[in-house]
Every structure is written in C-alpha cells, then in structure tokens.
Amino acid sequence: MAPLDAGDRARVLPDRQRMRTYRLARLREQLKARDCAGILLFDPINIRYATDSSNMQVWILHNQARYAFVATEGPVVLFDFHNCGHLSDGIETIDEVRPAIPIFYFCAGSRSQEQAGRFAAEIEELVRAHGGGNRRIAVDKLELAGAKALEALGVELFDGQEVAELARVIKSPDEIAAMREAIRVCQLGMARMHEAARPGMTENEVWSLLHQTNIAGGGEWIETRLFSAGERTNPWFAECSSHVIEAGDIVSYDTDLIGPYGMCADMSRSFVCGTPNDEQKRLYGLAREQIEYNIALLHPGLGFREAAERAWQMPERCQPNRYSVVYHGVGLCDEYPAIVYREDYPAFGYDGEFQPGMTICVESYMGELGGREGIKLEEQVLITETGVERLSTFPYEDTLMPSQWE
C-alpha cells in the first residue's frame, strides 16, 4: 500500500469563530428568501450547524431534549438539556441559553400536552418579540404535540429541513479545512484496519479499530456499521458482526464517520484478506472504472438529472444490486443532494445543479446478482470553480488492480 499523502499535507485548521459566522449567515439567507421570522431546530446536526454547540449528539437524535430558535432578525436562543447551559460558554453566536421543555413521552409522560403548551408559549413569545409581525417559522423536526400547540397559537410552520439543507450545501474554506481534518483521522483508521485484518478475526474486531482511531483523534461517532467480509458483501448493506473473516475473503466497508469538528468523512474501500482471484480483480476494476468516470463528469453547472443520465453505465448483471445513489452531498453528515441512478430518476430524482463549494461523495458498489462477493468504493471531492478536487486520498489496493489501472 502506498503511503497516505493526507498525513503529509500541511495541516490548516479552521477558524471556528469565522466558520460560525458564515454558517449563521447562510441559514439566515435561506430564512429571508422564504419570508420566515426564524427557524426552530431539533435535529442535532442542524443545531450544530447553526450554533456550533453539541451535547449528547446521538442520544439527542432520538430524544428531543434540546432545541434552538434562530431569529432571522434577532437572537439565537439555545434551549439545552437539564443543567447543560455551561456547555455553550464562549460560543459568541449564541445570545442566550435557556432550559429546554421536553415534550417527548419519555420525559413528559402523561403530561406531554401540558408541556407542549408551555413549550409553544415560549417559542410564540420569541416569534412575537422578534418577528416584526411575521408569524411564519421554519421547523426541521418536531413532536406532533408541539406542532399542534404552536399552530393553535397562530404560528405558521414551514419545512425547516429544506432551509437547513440548502444552507449547508455550500462550504466555506474553514468548513473544508475541518473536513480535511475529519478525513485525515478517518484515513488513519482505515490504514489501521487494513494493516490489522487477518483471517480468523471477526468483522467487529477489525471495525472497532476505526472507532478507536476516530475517538482518539477528536472525532465523535460513526453513523453505520457497514463492514462485511466474504459472502456477506453481496448484496450490500450487511452490517458488521461476529462473522469470522476467512483467507481469500473480500472485505468491504463504508466509513460514514463523524470526525473532528463534527464533520463527516464518508469513504469506502475493499481489500482482500490474502491472495485475490480473477473474479475479485474484475469486480474491483469495474468499481474503479465507475468511480473515475463519474468523478471526471463533475463540474460546476452540471445538472443533477444530466449527471444521472451521463453517469457510467453499470454491467447488466450488477444493475439489480446497484447502490442507492451515484452521488450525494456530504458535510456534517450525508446531506443534500442525492443523485440517483437514471433507472431510478422517474420515481426519486429531482432537479438542481452542482455549484462551487459543494462537497460530494462519488459512490460505487459492484456485486453481481447471485454473485459471491461485492466491491464498495467511494471518494469524497470538492466542486471547484473549474472542476473537482479530491479530498479523500486513501490508496487503492495494488493486488486487486487490473492491468489498466497499474
């Protein structure tokens, strides 16, 4: 395996205050464009984007115990979990921290309607104080009782996920620097997995090395467990288990890693635990060809539909097992846009175009219908003014590379 040039790159760390200012301005631009008085955020990814504050991120994903109100013209008010106000000390873009009023059943129980009324009254007061008569707010995710209570007070609700996703789509130089740090840590973990994997180890044992490296490097969590070996690699999406890796097995994985600064490093690789056979090389070559072809297509101004229509055509026997998307955005997690295969466009595709400052993952999964194994490759790139820059730099497997890629 060739050395990782990402580790040799002169590290440029983000200016977090400048990054916060940029993100908050992006969010408010989207609110102004939709004539919203503000946005109420529950998704911890969106709260992180708006405020750069975090608290028990994974737990908060399924317990709405923390939220933020961002006025389009006015303050940013963070409502945090019990006795957690101190966690946002020193974040200059947060004007006030208040205790959250949880309305989800675990915390509110039979009093959820009562708590929802208290919650809605507090938000309505902020809308009245800072909306200038505008009572329309964006909301990303909200318990039904809370939504009904706000509407009963005359607050009009708009889709806040649209607002947040479109704000997040264009990255600042500081966000790119933060993403490079996440990728650097991720690639260190990938290298450790490749070096450590041996026949007789379980999938879980190897996968744990990526988690350990991420946490040690200042990262946060990993969104999936997409690591499998041998016959479990086809079809895709088997999550790692106590399955024992055997000699000659293909090992395929997708990092889905939330690293330093809460940024996502989403890369995929496959390697063989032993000596590869011709079929493994053939599939690997097809996956590599798809990745290179589809990266070469990208440029600012390219439409999403056009990208899907012009993308590399998969072999017929691999099409039934194709991945869910050809390209997708990436930032604090996998995010807008999602460009599906041409076959799936009538049902799931939508319009838009690539713009400078977007960060995109280019996907490939190559596994034949009824085949034994599958190959997963994925690269992370930045759309520039003239084309693309690869952000991921993890080397491909020399032993699996067909002759045209040597």
Residue pairs with C-beta under 8 A, 6 or more apart in sequence:
1 191
1 194
1 395
1 397
1 398
2 395
2 398
4 187
4 188
4 191
4 393
4 394
4 395
5 393
6 180
6 183
6 184
6 187
6 392
6 393
6 394
7 184
7 187
7 188
9 180
9 184
11 180
11 181
11 184
12 177
12 180
13 177
13 181
14 174
14 175
14 177
14 178
14 181
14 261
15 174
16 52
16 174
16 261
17 92
18 172
18 174
19 52
19 172
19 174
19 175
19 178
20 51
20 52
20 91
20 92
20 93
21 93
22 172
22 174
22 175
23 49
23 50
23 52
23 167
23 168
23 172
23 175
24 50
24 70
24 76
24 93
26 167
26 168
26 170
27 39
27 49
27 50
27 70
27 163
27 164
27 167
28 70
28 72
29 167
30 163
30 164
30 166
30 167
31 37
31 38
31 39
31 70
31 72
31 138
31 163
32 72
34 138
34 158
34 163
35 134
35 136
36 72
36 134
36 136
36 137
36 138
36 158
36 163
37 71
37 72
37 127
37 130
37 131
37 132
37 134
37 135
37 136
37 137
38 69
38 70
38 71
38 72
38 74
38 126
38 127
38 130
38 131
38 137
38 138
39 50
39 69
39 70
39 72
39 137
39 138
39 139
39 140
39 160
39 163
39 164
40 67
40 68
40 69
40 123
40 137
40 138
40 139
40 140
40 142
40 160
41 47
41 50
41 67
41 68
41 69
41 70
41 140
41 160
41 164
42 64
42 66
42 67
42 139
42 140
42 141
42 142
43 61
43 140
43 141
43 161
43 164
44 54
44 55
44 57
44 60
44 61
44 66
45 262
45 332
45 333
46 140
46 160
46 161
46 164
47 53
47 54
47 66
47 67
47 68
47 78
48 54
48 57
48 262
48 332
49 164
49 167
49 168
49 332
50 68
50 70
50 76
50 93
50 164
51 68
51 76
51 78
51 88
51 91
51 93
51 94
52 91
52 93
53 78
53 80
53 87
53 88
53 91
53 94
54 87
54 220
54 262
55 66
55 80
55 81
55 84
55 87
56 66
56 81
57 220
57 221
57 258
57 262
58 221
59 65
60 66
60 81
63 102
63 104
63 106
63 107
64 102
64 103
64 104
64 141
64 142
64 143
65 81
65 100
65 102
65 104
65 107
66 78
66 79
66 80
66 81
66 84
66 100
67 79
67 100
68 76
68 77
68 78
68 79
69 76
69 77
69 79
69 123
69 126
70 76
71 77
71 126
71 130
71 131
72 131
73 130
73 132
74 126
74 129
74 130
75 95
75 96
75 130
76 93
76 94
76 95
76 96
77 94
77 95
77 96
77 97
77 98
77 126
78 88
78 94
78 96
78 97
78 98
79 97
79 98
79 99
79 100
79 101
80 87
80 88
80 97
80 98
80 99
80 100
81 100
82 99
82 100
85 97
85 98
85 99
88 94
88 97
98 122
101 115
101 118
101 119
101 122
102 108
102 115
103 112
103 115
103 116
103 119
103 143
103 145
103 146
104 112
104 143
105 112
107 115
108 114
108 115
108 116
112 143
112 145
113 145
113 149
116 143
116 145
116 146
116 148
116 149
117 149
119 146
119 149
120 146
120 149
120 150
120 152
120 153
120 155
121 153
123 137
123 150
123 155
124 150
124 153
124 154
124 155
127 134
127 135
127 137
127 155
128 135
131 137
135 154
135 155
135 156
136 155
136 156
136 157
136 158
137 150
137 155
137 156
137 157
137 158
137 160
138 157
138 158
138 159
138 160
138 162
138 163
139 147
139 150
139 157
139 158
139 159
139 160
140 160
140 161
140 163
140 164
141 160
141 161
142 150
142 157
147 157
150 157
151 157
165 335
165 336
166 336
168 331
168 332
168 335
168 336
169 329
169 331
169 335
169 336
169 337
169 355
169 358
170 355
170 356
170 357
170 358
171 179
171 331
171 357
171 358
171 359
171 382
172 357
175 263
175 331
176 359
176 382
176 391
178 260
178 261
178 263
179 263
179 264
179 265
179 330
179 331
179 359
179 380
179 391
180 391
181 218
181 259
181 260
181 261
181 263
182 219
182 257
182 258
182 259
182 260
182 261
182 263
182 264
182 265
183 259
183 265
183 267
183 380
183 391
183 392
183 393
184 217
185 213
185 214
185 217
185 218
185 219
185 257
185 259
185 260
185 265
186 210
186 214
186 219
186 255
186 257
186 259
186 265
186 267
187 265
187 267
187 392
187 393
187 394
188 213
188 217
189 209
189 210
189 211
189 212
189 213
189 214
189 217
189 255
189 257
190 210
190 255
190 267
190 269
190 394
191 394
192 209
192 210
192 213
193 206
193 207
193 209
193 210
193 253
194 269
194 271
196 206
196 209
197 206
197 245
197 251
197 271
197 273
198 245
198 273
199 245
199 246
199 247
199 249
199 273
199 274
200 244
200 245
201 244
201 245
202 241
202 242
202 243
202 244
202 245
203 227
203 228
203 229
203 232
203 240
203 241
203 242
203 243
203 245
203 251
204 240
204 241
204 242
206 227
206 240
206 245
206 251
207 225
207 227
207 240
207 253
210 222
210 255
210 257
211 222
214 220
214 221
214 222
214 257
214 258
214 259
217 259
217 260
218 259
218 260
219 257
219 258
219 259
219 260
220 258
220 259
220 262
221 258
222 255
222 256
222 257
222 258
223 256
223 257
223 258
223 264
223 333
223 334
224 239
224 254
224 256
225 239
225 240
226 236
226 237
226 238
226 239
226 240
226 253
226 254
226 256
226 376
227 239
227 240
227 251
227 252
227 253
227 254
228 238
228 239
228 240
228 241
228 243
228 251
228 252
228 253
229 243
229 245
229 246
229 249
229 250
229 251
229 252
229 273
230 243
230 245
230 246
230 249
230 250
230 372
230 373
231 372
231 373
232 238
232 241
232 243
233 250
233 251
233 252
233 270
233 367
233 373
233 374
233 375
233 376
234 321
234 367
234 368
234 371
234 372
234 373
234 374
235 321
235 367
235 374
236 252
236 321
236 323
236 365
236 367
236 374
236 376
240 253
245 251
245 273
246 273
247 273
247 274
248 272
248 273
248 274
248 275
248 276
248 277
249 272
249 273
249 274
249 373
250 270
250 271
250 272
250 273
250 280
250 373
250 374
250 375
251 270
251 271
251 272
251 273
252 268
252 269
252 270
252 373
252 374
252 375
252 376
253 268
253 269
253 270
253 376
254 266
254 267
254 268
254 376
254 378
255 265
255 266
255 267
255 268
256 264
256 266
256 334
257 264
257 265
257 266
258 264
258 332
258 333
259 265
262 332
263 331
263 332
264 330
264 331
264 332
264 333
264 334
265 380
265 392
266 330
266 334
266 361
266 378
266 380
267 361
267 378
267 379
267 380
267 392
267 394
268 363
268 364
268 376
268 377
268 378
269 376
269 377
269 378
269 394
269 396
269 397
270 284
270 287
270 374
270 375
270 376
270 377
270 397
270 400
271 397
271 400
272 280
272 397
272 399
272 400
275 399
276 284
276 399
276 400
279 371
279 372
279 373
280 373
280 375
280 400
281 400
281 401
281 402
282 402
283 366
283 367
283 368
283 371
283 373
283 374
283 375
284 366
284 375
284 397
284 400
284 401
284 402
285 401
285 402
285 404
285 405
286 315
286 318
286 366
286 375
287 364
287 365
287 366
287 375
287 376
287 377
288 364
288 377
288 396
288 401
288 402
288 405
289 312
290 312
290 314
290 364
290 366
290 377
291 362
291 364
291 377
291 378
291 379
293 311
293 312
294 311
294 312
294 326
294 327
294 362
294 364
295 362
295 379
295 381
295 388
295 390
297 307
297 310
297 311
298 307
298 327
298 354
298 360
298 362
298 381
298 383
298 387
298 388
299 354
299 383
299 386
299 387
299 388
300 353
300 354
300 355
300 356
300 383
300 384
300 385
300 386
301 353
301 354
301 355
302 353
302 354
303 351
303 352
303 353
304 337
304 339
304 349
304 350
304 351
304 352
304 353
304 354
305 345
305 349
305 351
307 326
307 327
307 339
307 354
308 326
308 339
308 340
308 341
308 342
308 345
308 349
309 342
309 345
311 326
311 341
311 342
314 322
314 341
314 366
315 368
317 368
317 369
317 371
318 366
318 367
318 368
318 369
319 343
320 369
321 365
321 367
321 368
321 369
321 374
322 341
322 343
322 365
323 363
323 364
323 365
324 338
324 340
325 338
325 339
325 340
325 341
325 363
326 339
326 340
326 341
326 362
326 363
327 337
327 338
327 339
327 360
327 361
327 362
327 363
328 334
328 335
328 337
328 338
328 339
328 360
328 361
328 363
329 335
329 336
329 337
329 338
329 358
329 359
329 360
329 361
330 359
330 360
330 361
330 380
331 359
334 361
337 350
337 352
339 349
340 348
340 349
354 360
354 383
355 383
356 383
356 384
356 385
357 382
357 383
358 382
358 383
359 380
359 381
359 382
359 383
359 391
360 380
360 381
360 382
360 383
360 388
361 378
361 379
361 380
361 381
362 378
362 379
362 380
362 381
363 377
363 378
364 375
364 376
364 377
364 378
365 374
365 375
365 376
366 374
366 375
366 377
367 373
367 374
367 375
377 396
378 392
379 390
379 392
380 390
380 391
380 392
381 388
381 389
381 390
381 391
381 392
382 388
382 389
382 391
396 405
398 406
